[in-house]
Amino acid sequence: MLKLGWTTAAIVPELAREIRTQNTDNYRANICWLETLTGIIETQQIYAHMNNDARQIINEWIDERAMIRLFR
């Protein structure tokens, strides 16, 4: 073992539950939407200082992203 550099690992129940959760369609859809929403926010933030309506919409997107992260 020392020559090959093997290490010991343990599979814990929490990891198995986390893997099951990450394999659900709902989780994957939420992650996809989070990535899309983050991209939209990043590209549109330049307009936030120019227009109050744009700022309000961007802030709503930021709030939505925060809620998804909190409850995913």
PDB file of N, CA, C, O and CB in Angstrom:
ATOM      1  N   MET A   1       0.811  -1.191   0.000  1.00  0.00           N
ATOM      2  CA  MET A   1       0.000   0.000   0.000  1.00  0.00           C
ATOM      3  C   MET A   1       0.857   1.258   0.000  1.00  0.00           C
ATOM      4  O   MET A   1       0.534   2.215  -0.704  1.00  0.00           O
ATOM      5  CB  MET A   1      -0.924  -0.004   1.189  1.00  0.00           C
ATOM      6  N   LEU A   2       1.905   1.280   0.746  1.00  0.00           N
ATOM      7  CA  LEU A   2       2.730   2.475   0.823  1.00  0.00           C
ATOM      8  C   LEU A   2       3.394   2.782  -0.508  1.00  0.00           C
ATOM      9  O   LEU A   2       3.541   3.950  -0.869  1.00  0.00           O
ATOM     10  CB  LEU A   2       3.781   2.317   1.900  1.00  0.00           C
ATOM     11  N   LYS A   3       3.796   1.757  -1.240  1.00  0.00           N
ATOM     12  CA  LYS A   3       4.452   1.978  -2.522  1.00  0.00           C
ATOM     13  C   LYS A   3       3.477   2.499  -3.574  1.00  0.00           C
ATOM     14  O   LYS A   3       3.856   3.300  -4.429  1.00  0.00           O
ATOM     15  CB  LYS A   3       5.096   0.691  -3.005  1.00  0.00           C
ATOM     16  N   LEU A   4       2.240   2.054  -3.517  1.00  0.00           N
ATOM     17  CA  LEU A   4       1.255   2.451  -4.513  1.00  0.00           C
ATOM     18  C   LEU A   4       0.512   3.738  -4.151  1.00  0.00           C
ATOM     19  O   LEU A   4      -0.168   4.313  -5.001  1.00  0.00           O
ATOM     20  CB  LEU A   4       0.266   1.341  -4.707  1.00  0.00           C
ATOM     21  N   GLY A   5       0.628   4.188  -2.930  1.00  0.00           N
ATOM     22  CA  GLY A   5      -0.026   5.426  -2.503  1.00  0.00           C
ATOM     23  C   GLY A   5      -1.521   5.293  -2.287  1.00  0.00           C
ATOM     24  O   GLY A   5      -2.256   6.269  -2.432  1.00  0.00           O
ATOM     25  N   TRP A   6      -1.977   4.108  -1.945  1.00  0.00           N
ATOM     26  CA  TRP A   6      -3.394   3.900  -1.707  1.00  0.00           C
ATOM     27  C   TRP A   6      -3.829   4.630  -0.447  1.00  0.00           C
ATOM     28  O   TRP A   6      -3.055   4.798   0.495  1.00  0.00           O
ATOM     29  CB  TRP A   6      -3.709   2.407  -1.598  1.00  0.00           C
ATOM     30  N   THR A   7      -5.054   5.048  -0.450  1.00  0.00           N
ATOM     31  CA  THR A   7      -5.633   5.652   0.750  1.00  0.00           C
ATOM     32  C   THR A   7      -6.945   4.943   1.059  1.00  0.00           C
ATOM     33  O   THR A   7      -7.513   4.251   0.214  1.00  0.00           O
ATOM     34  CB  THR A   7      -5.856   7.191   0.565  1.00  0.00           C
ATOM     35  N   THR A   8      -7.399   5.128   2.260  1.00  0.00           N
ATOM     36  CA  THR A   8      -8.648   4.522   2.697  1.00  0.00           C
ATOM     37  C   THR A   8      -9.757   5.558   2.589  1.00  0.00           C
ATOM     38  O   THR A   8      -9.559   6.730   2.908  1.00  0.00           O
ATOM     39  CB  THR A   8      -8.531   3.978   4.149  1.00  0.00           C
ATOM     40  N   ALA A   9     -10.921   5.117   2.139  1.00  0.00           N
ATOM     41  CA  ALA A   9     -12.064   6.023   2.029  1.00  0.00           C
ATOM     42  C   ALA A   9     -13.286   5.351   2.633  1.00  0.00           C
ATOM     43  O   ALA A   9     -13.370   4.124   2.695  1.00  0.00           O
ATOM     44  CB  ALA A   9     -12.329   6.422   0.547  1.00  0.00           C
ATOM     45  N   ALA A  10     -14.216   6.159   3.070  1.00  0.00           N
ATOM     46  CA  ALA A  10     -15.459   5.644   3.624  1.00  0.00           C
ATOM     47  C   ALA A  10     -16.623   6.333   2.927  1.00  0.00           C
ATOM     48  O   ALA A  10     -16.574   7.533   2.658  1.00  0.00           O
ATOM     49  CB  ALA A  10     -15.521   5.860   5.164  1.00  0.00           C
ATOM     50  N   ILE A  11     -17.654   5.580   2.641  1.00  0.00           N
ATOM     51  CA  ILE A  11     -18.872   6.149   2.067  1.00  0.00           C
ATOM     52  C   ILE A  11     -19.835   6.372   3.227  1.00  0.00           C
ATOM     53  O   ILE A  11     -20.181   5.440   3.953  1.00  0.00           O
ATOM     54  CB  ILE A  11     -19.502   5.207   0.954  1.00  0.00           C
ATOM     55  N   VAL A  12     -20.250   7.591   3.385  1.00  0.00           N
ATOM     56  CA  VAL A  12     -21.141   7.920   4.493  1.00  0.00           C
ATOM     57  C   VAL A  12     -22.563   8.086   3.972  1.00  0.00           C
ATOM     58  O   VAL A  12     -22.761   8.457   2.815  1.00  0.00           O
ATOM     59  CB  VAL A  12     -20.671   9.205   5.218  1.00  0.00           C
ATOM     60  N   PRO A  13     -23.546   7.816   4.810  1.00  0.00           N
ATOM     61  CA  PRO A  13     -24.947   7.926   4.368  1.00  0.00           C
ATOM     62  C   PRO A  13     -25.299   9.308   3.818  1.00  0.00           C
ATOM     63  O   PRO A  13     -26.094   9.415   2.885  1.00  0.00           O
ATOM     64  CB  PRO A  13     -25.874   7.601   5.521  1.00  0.00           C
ATOM     65  N   GLU A  14     -24.720  10.357   4.379  1.00  0.00           N
ATOM     66  CA  GLU A  14     -25.011  11.706   3.910  1.00  0.00           C
ATOM     67  C   GLU A  14     -24.592  11.889   2.458  1.00  0.00           C
ATOM     68  O   GLU A  14     -25.274  12.575   1.697  1.00  0.00           O
ATOM     69  CB  GLU A  14     -24.312  12.734   4.790  1.00  0.00           C
ATOM     70  N   LEU A  15     -23.493  11.291   2.075  1.00  0.00           N
ATOM     71  CA  LEU A  15     -23.019  11.395   0.695  1.00  0.00           C
ATOM     72  C   LEU A  15     -23.978  10.684  -0.251  1.00  0.00           C
ATOM     73  O   LEU A  15     -24.280  11.201  -1.327  1.00  0.00           O
ATOM     74  CB  LEU A  15     -21.603  10.808   0.561  1.00  0.00           C
ATOM     75  N   ALA A  16     -24.450   9.527   0.127  1.00  0.00           N
ATOM     76  CA  ALA A  16     -25.399   8.786  -0.708  1.00  0.00           C
ATOM     77  C   ALA A  16     -26.685   9.593  -0.890  1.00  0.00           C
ATOM     78  O   ALA A  16     -27.231   9.641  -1.992  1.00  0.00           O
ATOM     79  CB  ALA A  16     -25.714   7.403  -0.083  1.00  0.00           C
ATOM     80  N   ARG A  17     -27.166  10.219   0.165  1.00  0.00           N
ATOM     81  CA  ARG A  17     -28.378  11.049   0.085  1.00  0.00           C
ATOM     82  C   ARG A  17     -28.139  12.257  -0.815  1.00  0.00           C
ATOM     83  O   ARG A  17     -29.003  12.619  -1.613  1.00  0.00           O
ATOM     84  CB  ARG A  17     -28.818  11.515   1.495  1.00  0.00           C
ATOM     85  N   GLU A  18     -26.976  12.878  -0.690  1.00  0.00           N
ATOM     86  CA  GLU A  18     -26.635  14.038  -1.517  1.00  0.00           C
ATOM     87  C   GLU A  18     -26.566  13.655  -2.994  1.00  0.00           C
ATOM     88  O   GLU A  18     -27.025  14.410  -3.851  1.00  0.00           O
ATOM     89  CB  GLU A  18     -25.295  14.644  -1.067  1.00  0.00           C
ATOM     90  N   ILE A  19     -26.011  12.515  -3.288  1.00  0.00           N
ATOM     91  CA  ILE A  19     -25.926  12.043  -4.674  1.00  0.00           C
ATOM     92  C   ILE A  19     -27.324  11.792  -5.233  1.00  0.00           C
ATOM     93  O   ILE A  19     -27.605  12.157  -6.375  1.00  0.00           O
ATOM     94  CB  ILE A  19     -25.074  10.753  -4.761  1.00  0.00           C
ATOM     95  N   ARG A  20     -28.200  11.174  -4.445  1.00  0.00           N
ATOM     96  CA  ARG A  20     -29.584  10.949  -4.889  1.00  0.00           C
ATOM     97  C   ARG A  20     -30.281  12.272  -5.178  1.00  0.00           C
ATOM     98  O   ARG A  20     -30.992  12.409  -6.173  1.00  0.00           O
ATOM     99  CB  ARG A  20     -30.373  10.157  -3.828  1.00  0.00           C
ATOM    100  N   THR A  21     -30.071  13.236  -4.301  1.00  0.00           N
ATOM    101  CA  THR A  21     -30.686  14.556  -4.482  1.00  0.00           C
ATOM    102  C   THR A  21     -30.196  15.207  -5.765  1.00  0.00           C
ATOM    103  O   THR A  21     -30.988  15.758  -6.530  1.00  0.00           O
ATOM    104  CB  THR A  21     -30.382  15.466  -3.280  1.00  0.00           C
ATOM    105  N   GLN A  22     -28.885  15.145  -6.003  1.00  0.00           N
ATOM    106  CA  GLN A  22     -28.315  15.785  -7.181  1.00  0.00           C
ATOM    107  C   GLN A  22     -28.713  15.104  -8.480  1.00  0.00           C
ATOM    108  O   GLN A  22     -28.576  15.697  -9.550  1.00  0.00           O
ATOM    109  CB  GLN A  22     -26.825  15.812  -7.069  1.00  0.00           C
ATOM    110  N   ASN A  23     -29.191  13.896  -8.411  1.00  0.00           N
ATOM    111  CA  ASN A  23     -29.612  13.177  -9.605  1.00  0.00           C
ATOM    112  C   ASN A  23     -31.089  13.370  -9.939  1.00  0.00           C
ATOM    113  O   ASN A  23     -31.573  12.805 -10.920  1.00  0.00           O
ATOM    114  CB  ASN A  23     -29.327  11.720  -9.436  1.00  0.00           C
ATOM    115  N   THR A  24     -31.812  14.158  -9.142  1.00  0.00           N
ATOM    116  CA  THR A  24     -33.233  14.380  -9.436  1.00  0.00           C
ATOM    117  C   THR A  24     -33.392  15.424 -10.546  1.00  0.00           C
ATOM    118  O   THR A  24     -32.556  16.312 -10.710  1.00  0.00           O
ATOM    119  CB  THR A  24     -33.989  14.833  -8.158  1.00  0.00           C
ATOM    120  N   ASP A  25     -34.470  15.296 -11.289  1.00  0.00           N
ATOM    121  CA  ASP A  25     -34.752  16.245 -12.372  1.00  0.00           C
ATOM    122  C   ASP A  25     -34.950  17.657 -11.838  1.00  0.00           C
ATOM    123  O   ASP A  25     -34.510  18.624 -12.459  1.00  0.00           O
ATOM    124  CB  ASP A  25     -35.991  15.807 -13.154  1.00  0.00           C
ATOM    125  N   ASN A  26     -35.612  17.781 -10.688  1.00  0.00           N
ATOM    126  CA  ASN A  26     -35.857  19.096 -10.099  1.00  0.00           C
ATOM    127  C   ASN A  26     -34.545  19.789  -9.736  1.00  0.00           C
ATOM    128  O   ASN A  26     -34.376  20.978 -10.005  1.00  0.00           O
ATOM    129  CB  ASN A  26     -36.746  18.966  -8.857  1.00  0.00           C
ATOM    130  N   TYR A  27     -33.632  19.063  -9.136  1.00  0.00           N
ATOM    131  CA  TYR A  27     -32.344  19.640  -8.753  1.00  0.00           C
ATOM    132  C   TYR A  27     -31.589  20.105  -9.998  1.00  0.00           C
ATOM    133  O   TYR A  27     -31.060  21.216 -10.035  1.00  0.00           O
ATOM    134  CB  TYR A  27     -31.499  18.613  -7.958  1.00  0.00           C
ATOM    135  N   ARG A  28     -31.549  19.255 -10.999  1.00  0.00           N
ATOM    136  CA  ARG A  28     -30.840  19.609 -12.236  1.00  0.00           C
ATOM    137  C   ARG A  28     -31.462  20.816 -12.921  1.00  0.00           C
ATOM    138  O   ARG A  28     -30.747  21.673 -13.441  1.00  0.00           O
ATOM    139  CB  ARG A  28     -30.829  18.426 -13.194  1.00  0.00           C
ATOM    140  N   ALA A  29     -32.789  20.890 -12.925  1.00  0.00           N
ATOM    141  CA  ALA A  29     -33.461  22.044 -13.528  1.00  0.00           C
ATOM    142  C   ALA A  29     -33.129  23.318 -12.760  1.00  0.00           C
ATOM    143  O   ALA A  29     -32.885  24.364 -13.361  1.00  0.00           O
ATOM    144  CB  ALA A  29     -34.987  21.827 -13.564  1.00  0.00           C
ATOM    145  N   ASN A  30     -33.119  23.231 -11.431  1.00  0.00           N
ATOM    146  CA  ASN A  30     -32.772  24.402 -10.620  1.00  0.00           C
ATOM    147  C   ASN A  30     -31.340  24.858 -10.872  1.00  0.00           C
ATOM    148  O   ASN A  30     -31.085  26.059 -10.970  1.00  0.00           O
ATOM    149  CB  ASN A  30     -32.961  24.093  -9.138  1.00  0.00           C
ATOM    150  N   ILE A  31     -30.412  23.927 -10.978  1.00  0.00           N
ATOM    151  CA  ILE A  31     -29.012  24.284 -11.242  1.00  0.00           C
ATOM    152  C   ILE A  31     -28.882  24.938 -12.614  1.00  0.00           C
ATOM    153  O   ILE A  31     -28.169  25.929 -12.774  1.00  0.00           O
ATOM    154  CB  ILE A  31     -28.103  23.033 -11.156  1.00  0.00           C
ATOM    155  N   CYS A  32     -29.574  24.377 -13.598  1.00  0.00           N
ATOM    156  CA  CYS A  32     -29.550  24.941 -14.950  1.00  0.00           C
ATOM    157  C   CYS A  32     -30.111  26.361 -14.947  1.00  0.00           C
ATOM    158  O   CYS A  32     -29.537  27.260 -15.561  1.00  0.00           O
ATOM    159  CB  CYS A  32     -30.353  24.051 -15.926  1.00  0.00           C
ATOM    160  N   TRP A  33     -31.237  26.561 -14.251  1.00  0.00           N
ATOM    161  CA  TRP A  33     -31.828  27.890 -14.188  1.00  0.00           C
ATOM    162  C   TRP A  33     -30.925  28.856 -13.413  1.00  0.00           C
ATOM    163  O   TRP A  33     -30.811  30.022 -13.791  1.00  0.00           O
ATOM    164  CB  TRP A  33     -33.217  27.823 -13.539  1.00  0.00           C
ATOM    165  N   LEU A  34     -30.290  28.396 -12.346  1.00  0.00           N
ATOM    166  CA  LEU A  34     -29.355  29.255 -11.604  1.00  0.00           C
ATOM    167  C   LEU A  34     -28.214  29.728 -12.498  1.00  0.00           C
ATOM    168  O   LEU A  34     -27.848  30.903 -12.472  1.00  0.00           O
ATOM    169  CB  LEU A  34     -28.789  28.506 -10.385  1.00  0.00           C
ATOM    170  N   GLU A  35     -27.657  28.825 -13.281  1.00  0.00           N
ATOM    171  CA  GLU A  35     -26.563  29.191 -14.183  1.00  0.00           C
ATOM    172  C   GLU A  35     -27.038  30.184 -15.250  1.00  0.00           C
ATOM    173  O   GLU A  35     -26.338  31.145 -15.568  1.00  0.00           O
ATOM    174  CB  GLU A  35     -25.981  27.933 -14.853  1.00  0.00           C
ATOM    175  N   THR A  36     -28.225  29.943 -15.793  1.00  0.00           N
ATOM    176  CA  THR A  36     -28.777  30.843 -16.804  1.00  0.00           C
ATOM    177  C   THR A  36     -29.064  32.209 -16.209  1.00  0.00           C
ATOM    178  O   THR A  36     -28.709  33.234 -16.791  1.00  0.00           O
ATOM    179  CB  THR A  36     -30.052  30.254 -17.411  1.00  0.00           C
ATOM    180  N   LEU A  37     -29.701  32.224 -15.058  1.00  0.00           N
ATOM    181  CA  LEU A  37     -30.037  33.471 -14.389  1.00  0.00           C
ATOM    182  C   LEU A  37     -28.790  34.263 -14.029  1.00  0.00           C
ATOM    183  O   LEU A  37     -28.767  35.485 -14.175  1.00  0.00           O
ATOM    184  CB  LEU A  37     -30.854  33.195 -13.141  1.00  0.00           C
ATOM    185  N   THR A  38     -27.762  33.582 -13.563  1.00  0.00           N
ATOM    186  CA  THR A  38     -26.500  34.255 -13.237  1.00  0.00           C
ATOM    187  C   THR A  38     -25.901  34.885 -14.490  1.00  0.00           C
ATOM    188  O   THR A  38     -25.413  36.014 -14.437  1.00  0.00           O
ATOM    189  CB  THR A  38     -25.497  33.261 -12.604  1.00  0.00           C
ATOM    190  N   GLY A  39     -25.931  34.178 -15.604  1.00  0.00           N
ATOM    191  CA  GLY A  39     -25.420  34.727 -16.853  1.00  0.00           C
ATOM    192  C   GLY A  39     -26.194  35.949 -17.303  1.00  0.00           C
ATOM    193  O   GLY A  39     -25.607  36.937 -17.745  1.00  0.00           O
ATOM    194  N   ILE A  40     -27.521  35.883 -17.192  1.00  0.00           N
ATOM    195  CA  ILE A  40     -28.348  37.037 -17.563  1.00  0.00           C
ATOM    196  C   ILE A  40     -28.020  38.234 -16.682  1.00  0.00           C
ATOM    197  O   ILE A  40     -27.854  39.348 -17.179  1.00  0.00           O
ATOM    198  CB  ILE A  40     -29.846  36.692 -17.453  1.00  0.00           C
ATOM    199  N   ILE A  41     -27.926  38.010 -15.393  1.00  0.00           N
ATOM    200  CA  ILE A  41     -27.618  39.095 -14.449  1.00  0.00           C
ATOM    201  C   ILE A  41     -26.269  39.718 -14.790  1.00  0.00           C
ATOM    202  O   ILE A  41     -26.141  40.940 -14.850  1.00  0.00           O
ATOM    203  CB  ILE A  41     -27.615  38.571 -12.988  1.00  0.00           C
ATOM    204  N   GLU A  42     -25.270  38.875 -15.012  1.00  0.00           N
ATOM    205  CA  GLU A  42     -23.930  39.388 -15.303  1.00  0.00           C
ATOM    206  C   GLU A  42     -23.903  40.221 -16.577  1.00  0.00           C
ATOM    207  O   GLU A  42     -23.233  41.253 -16.622  1.00  0.00           O
ATOM    208  CB  GLU A  42     -22.946  38.238 -15.423  1.00  0.00           C
ATOM    209  N   THR A  43     -24.614  39.795 -17.603  1.00  0.00           N
ATOM    210  CA  THR A  43     -24.571  40.544 -18.863  1.00  0.00           C
ATOM    211  C   THR A  43     -25.432  41.802 -18.836  1.00  0.00           C
ATOM    212  O   THR A  43     -25.157  42.751 -19.571  1.00  0.00           O
ATOM    213  CB  THR A  43     -25.017  39.659 -20.000  1.00  0.00           C
ATOM    214  N   GLN A  44     -26.462  41.824 -18.006  1.00  0.00           N
ATOM    215  CA  GLN A  44     -27.377  42.961 -18.000  1.00  0.00           C
ATOM    216  C   GLN A  44     -27.083  43.999 -16.916  1.00  0.00           C
ATOM    217  O   GLN A  44     -27.697  45.066 -16.912  1.00  0.00           O
ATOM    218  CB  GLN A  44     -28.770  42.467 -17.834  1.00  0.00           C
ATOM    219  N   GLN A  45     -26.175  43.714 -16.013  1.00  0.00           N
ATOM    220  CA  GLN A  45     -25.894  44.646 -14.918  1.00  0.00           C
ATOM    221  C   GLN A  45     -25.369  45.994 -15.408  1.00  0.00           C
ATOM    222  O   GLN A  45     -25.495  46.995 -14.703  1.00  0.00           O
ATOM    223  CB  GLN A  45     -24.892  44.031 -13.966  1.00  0.00           C
ATOM    224  N   ILE A  46     -24.794  46.033 -16.584  1.00  0.00           N
ATOM    225  CA  ILE A  46     -24.277  47.319 -17.083  1.00  0.00           C
ATOM    226  C   ILE A  46     -25.403  48.327 -17.303  1.00  0.00           C
ATOM    227  O   ILE A  46     -25.160  49.534 -17.322  1.00  0.00           O
ATOM    228  CB  ILE A  46     -23.504  47.110 -18.396  1.00  0.00           C
ATOM    229  N   TYR A  47     -26.633  47.838 -17.468  1.00  0.00           N
ATOM    230  CA  TYR A  47     -27.770  48.726 -17.698  1.00  0.00           C
ATOM    231  C   TYR A  47     -28.427  49.189 -16.406  1.00  0.00           C
ATOM    232  O   TYR A  47     -29.275  50.081 -16.431  1.00  0.00           O
ATOM    233  CB  TYR A  47     -28.792  48.037 -18.560  1.00  0.00           C
ATOM    234  N   ALA A  48     -28.055  48.608 -15.298  1.00  0.00           N
ATOM    235  CA  ALA A  48     -28.710  48.927 -14.020  1.00  0.00           C
ATOM    236  C   ALA A  48     -28.529  50.379 -13.622  1.00  0.00           C
ATOM    237  O   ALA A  48     -29.433  50.976 -13.037  1.00  0.00           O
ATOM    238  CB  ALA A  48     -28.173  48.036 -12.921  1.00  0.00           C
ATOM    239  N   HIS A  49     -27.388  50.954 -13.925  1.00  0.00           N
ATOM    240  CA  HIS A  49     -27.160  52.344 -13.528  1.00  0.00           C
ATOM    241  C   HIS A  49     -27.761  53.339 -14.518  1.00  0.00           C
ATOM    242  O   HIS A  49     -27.837  54.533 -14.230  1.00  0.00           O
ATOM    243  CB  HIS A  49     -25.674  52.604 -13.386  1.00  0.00           C
ATOM    244  N   MET A  50     -28.184  52.855 -15.671  1.00  0.00           N
ATOM    245  CA  MET A  50     -28.742  53.733 -16.704  1.00  0.00           C
ATOM    246  C   MET A  50     -30.258  53.865 -16.620  1.00  0.00           C
ATOM    247  O   MET A  50     -30.827  54.869 -17.048  1.00  0.00           O
ATOM    248  CB  MET A  50     -28.361  53.220 -18.068  1.00  0.00           C
ATOM    249  N   ASN A  51     -30.904  52.846 -16.068  1.00  0.00           N
ATOM    250  CA  ASN A  51     -32.359  52.798 -16.164  1.00  0.00           C
ATOM    251  C   ASN A  51     -32.931  52.182 -14.893  1.00  0.00           C
ATOM    252  O   ASN A  51     -32.515  51.099 -14.481  1.00  0.00           O
ATOM    253  CB  ASN A  51     -32.806  51.993 -17.410  1.00  0.00           C
ATOM    254  N   ASN A  52     -33.880  52.870 -14.275  1.00  0.00           N
ATOM    255  CA  ASN A  52     -34.490  52.376 -13.040  1.00  0.00           C
ATOM    256  C   ASN A  52     -35.280  51.091 -13.257  1.00  0.00           C
ATOM    257  O   ASN A  52     -35.277  50.208 -12.399  1.00  0.00           O
ATOM    258  CB  ASN A  52     -35.396  53.437 -12.451  1.00  0.00           C
ATOM    259  N   ASP A  53     -35.957  50.983 -14.401  1.00  0.00           N
ATOM    260  CA  ASP A  53     -36.716  49.758 -14.679  1.00  0.00           C
ATOM    261  C   ASP A  53     -35.774  48.566 -14.806  1.00  0.00           C
ATOM    262  O   ASP A  53     -36.057  47.484 -14.291  1.00  0.00           O
ATOM    263  CB  ASP A  53     -37.554  49.916 -15.968  1.00  0.00           C
ATOM    264  N   ALA A  54     -34.657  48.770 -15.494  1.00  0.00           N
ATOM    265  CA  ALA A  54     -33.667  47.698 -15.645  1.00  0.00           C
ATOM    266  C   ALA A  54     -33.113  47.299 -14.281  1.00  0.00           C
ATOM    267  O   ALA A  54     -32.949  46.112 -13.998  1.00  0.00           O
ATOM    268  CB  ALA A  54     -32.518  48.141 -16.584  1.00  0.00           C
ATOM    269  N   ARG A  55     -32.826  48.279 -13.443  1.00  0.00           N
ATOM    270  CA  ARG A  55     -32.302  48.009 -12.095  1.00  0.00           C
ATOM    271  C   ARG A  55     -33.298  47.177 -11.296  1.00  0.00           C
ATOM    272  O   ARG A  55     -32.916  46.239 -10.597  1.00  0.00           O
ATOM    273  CB  ARG A  55     -31.993  49.330 -11.350  1.00  0.00           C
ATOM    274  N   GLN A  56     -34.582  47.528 -11.406  1.00  0.00           N
ATOM    275  CA  GLN A  56     -35.613  46.799 -10.666  1.00  0.00           C
ATOM    276  C   GLN A  56     -35.703  45.349 -11.146  1.00  0.00           C
ATOM    277  O   GLN A  56     -35.791  44.434 -10.328  1.00  0.00           O
ATOM    278  CB  GLN A  56     -36.978  47.495 -10.819  1.00  0.00           C
ATOM    279  N   ILE A  57     -35.682  45.136 -12.443  1.00  0.00           N
ATOM    280  CA  ILE A  57     -35.752  43.776 -12.982  1.00  0.00           C
ATOM    281  C   ILE A  57     -34.531  42.965 -12.570  1.00  0.00           C
ATOM    282  O   ILE A  57     -34.660  41.805 -12.179  1.00  0.00           O
ATOM    283  CB  ILE A  57     -35.870  43.808 -14.513  1.00  0.00           C
ATOM    284  N   ILE A  58     -33.369  43.555 -12.653  1.00  0.00           N
ATOM    285  CA  ILE A  58     -32.138  42.860 -12.256  1.00  0.00           C
ATOM    286  C   ILE A  58     -32.185  42.501 -10.782  1.00  0.00           C
ATOM    287  O   ILE A  58     -31.775  41.404 -10.401  1.00  0.00           O
ATOM    288  CB  ILE A  58     -30.899  43.727 -12.550  1.00  0.00           C
ATOM    289  N   ASN A  59     -32.675  43.399  -9.954  1.00  0.00           N
ATOM    290  CA  ASN A  59     -32.805  43.106  -8.524  1.00  0.00           C
ATOM    291  C   ASN A  59     -33.793  41.976  -8.272  1.00  0.00           C
ATOM    292  O   ASN A  59     -33.590  41.167  -7.366  1.00  0.00           O
ATOM    293  CB  ASN A  59     -33.245  44.355  -7.765  1.00  0.00           C
ATOM    294  N   GLU A  60     -34.861  41.912  -9.066  1.00  0.00           N
ATOM    295  CA  GLU A  60     -35.816  40.801  -8.941  1.00  0.00           C
ATOM    296  C   GLU A  60     -35.132  39.479  -9.317  1.00  0.00           C
ATOM    297  O   GLU A  60     -35.354  38.461  -8.661  1.00  0.00           O
ATOM    298  CB  GLU A  60     -37.067  41.043  -9.845  1.00  0.00           C
ATOM    299  N   TRP A  61     -34.310  39.491 -10.360  1.00  0.00           N
ATOM    300  CA  TRP A  61     -33.563  38.287 -10.748  1.00  0.00           C
ATOM    301  C   TRP A  61     -32.605  37.862  -9.642  1.00  0.00           C
ATOM    302  O   TRP A  61     -32.467  36.675  -9.347  1.00  0.00           O
ATOM    303  CB  TRP A  61     -32.785  38.532 -12.053  1.00  0.00           C
ATOM    304  N   ILE A  62     -31.949  38.844  -9.039  1.00  0.00           N
ATOM    305  CA  ILE A  62     -31.016  38.544  -7.943  1.00  0.00           C
ATOM    306  C   ILE A  62     -31.769  37.931  -6.762  1.00  0.00           C
ATOM    307  O   ILE A  62     -31.292  36.978  -6.145  1.00  0.00           O
ATOM    308  CB  ILE A  62     -30.264  39.828  -7.493  1.00  0.00           C
ATOM    309  N   ASP A  63     -32.942  38.478  -6.452  1.00  0.00           N
ATOM    310  CA  ASP A  63     -33.763  37.916  -5.369  1.00  0.00           C
ATOM    311  C   ASP A  63     -34.218  36.497  -5.698  1.00  0.00           C
ATOM    312  O   ASP A  63     -34.200  35.617  -4.838  1.00  0.00           O
ATOM    313  CB  ASP A  63     -34.986  38.808  -5.106  1.00  0.00           C
ATOM    314  N   GLU A  64     -34.627  36.281  -6.954  1.00  0.00           N
ATOM    315  CA  GLU A  64     -35.053  34.942  -7.369  1.00  0.00           C
ATOM    316  C   GLU A  64     -33.909  33.944  -7.245  1.00  0.00           C
ATOM    317  O   GLU A  64     -34.096  32.821  -6.777  1.00  0.00           O
ATOM    318  CB  GLU A  64     -35.575  34.967  -8.812  1.00  0.00           C
ATOM    319  N   ARG A  65     -32.722  34.370  -7.670  1.00  0.00           N
ATOM    320  CA  ARG A  65     -31.547  33.497  -7.569  1.00  0.00           C
ATOM    321  C   ARG A  65     -31.258  33.152  -6.118  1.00  0.00           C
ATOM    322  O   ARG A  65     -30.933  32.007  -5.806  1.00  0.00           O
ATOM    323  CB  ARG A  65     -30.318  34.164  -8.208  1.00  0.00           C
ATOM    324  N   ALA A  66     -31.372  34.122  -5.235  1.00  0.00           N
ATOM    325  CA  ALA A  66     -31.124  33.884  -3.809  1.00  0.00           C
ATOM    326  C   ALA A  66     -32.139  32.897  -3.235  1.00  0.00           C
ATOM    327  O   ALA A  66     -31.777  32.037  -2.432  1.00  0.00           O
ATOM    328  CB  ALA A  66     -31.176  35.208  -3.026  1.00  0.00           C
ATOM    329  N   MET A  67     -33.404  33.014  -3.639  1.00  0.00           N
ATOM    330  CA  MET A  67     -34.429  32.101  -3.142  1.00  0.00           C
ATOM    331  C   MET A  67     -34.180  30.666  -3.635  1.00  0.00           C
ATOM    332  O   MET A  67     -34.334  29.710  -2.875  1.00  0.00           O
ATOM    333  CB  MET A  67     -35.822  32.582  -3.582  1.00  0.00           C
ATOM    334  N   ILE A  68     -33.805  30.526  -4.882  1.00  0.00           N
ATOM    335  CA  ILE A  68     -33.533  29.188  -5.417  1.00  0.00           C
ATOM    336  C   ILE A  68     -32.352  28.565  -4.673  1.00  0.00           C
ATOM    337  O   ILE A  68     -32.395  27.386  -4.319  1.00  0.00           O
ATOM    338  CB  ILE A  68     -33.242  29.251  -6.947  1.00  0.00           C
ATOM    339  N   ARG A  69     -31.312  29.338  -4.437  1.00  0.00           N
ATOM    340  CA  ARG A  69     -30.152  28.827  -3.703  1.00  0.00           C
ATOM    341  C   ARG A  69     -30.531  28.406  -2.289  1.00  0.00           C
ATOM    342  O   ARG A  69     -30.025  27.408  -1.777  1.00  0.00           O
ATOM    343  CB  ARG A  69     -29.048  29.881  -3.653  1.00  0.00           C
ATOM    344  N   LEU A  70     -31.410  29.159  -1.668  1.00  0.00           N
ATOM    345  CA  LEU A  70     -31.805  28.894  -0.296  1.00  0.00           C
ATOM    346  C   LEU A  70     -32.635  27.621  -0.169  1.00  0.00           C
ATOM    347  O   LEU A  70     -32.473  26.868   0.791  1.00  0.00           O
ATOM    348  CB  LEU A  70     -32.579  30.066   0.249  1.00  0.00           C
ATOM    349  N   PHE A  71     -33.526  27.376  -1.136  1.00  0.00           N
ATOM    350  CA  PHE A  71     -34.468  26.277  -1.021  1.00  0.00           C
ATOM    351  C   PHE A  71     -34.213  25.120  -1.980  1.00  0.00           C
ATOM    352  O   PHE A  71     -35.072  24.247  -2.110  1.00  0.00           O
ATOM    353  CB  PHE A  71     -35.834  26.789  -1.237  1.00  0.00           C
ATOM    354  N   ARG A  72     -33.099  25.079  -2.638  1.00  0.00           N
ATOM    355  CA  ARG A  72     -32.869  23.972  -3.560  1.00  0.00           C
ATOM    356  C   ARG A  72     -32.584  22.766  -2.785  1.00  0.00           C
ATOM    357  O   ARG A  72     -32.357  21.701  -3.361  1.00  0.00           O
ATOM    358  CB  ARG A  72     -31.745  24.252  -4.525  1.00  0.00           C
TER     359      ARG A  72
END
